[in-house]
Amino acid sequence: MLAGCAAPDPGFRQALSEVKRQPESARVKLRPFAEQYHLGMFYKSGIGTPEDRTEALRWYKVAAERGHEAAENEARGLQGMARVCRNAITGCRMF
């Protein structure tokens, strides 16, 4: 799911929609998405674990598949691909 305008995980979208109305509930629901991204960061940088770019890529992909855009960019970077940006008009991702 690291390409195009693929829709993020429905749970991610639902949690985002609750941020203003029910911030505590949204925080709990968003936590797993953030944790997967942070695992990638830890492995990439060797924080609390030996540096392992393969394992970092694996966790970034997990988070990206669930809609975490920064994780998608990190995964693309580790694979030597261009980073993604959003088209301000259409909201689609551009490479």
Long-range contacts (C-beta under 8 A, 24 or more apart in sequence): 1-64, 1-65, 2-61, 2-64, 2-65, 2-72, 2-75, 2-76, 3-93, 3-95, 4-92, 4-93, 5-90, 5-91, 5-92, 5-93, 7-67, 8-66, 8-67, 8-68, 9-33, 9-65, 9-66, 9-67, 11-66, 12-66, 12-67, 12-68, 13-67, 33-63, 33-66, 33-67, 33-68, 34-68, 36-62, 36-63, 36-66, 36-68, 36-71, 37-63, 37-68, 37-70, 37-71, 37-74, 40-71, 40-74, 40-75, 41-74, 44-74, 44-78, 53-78
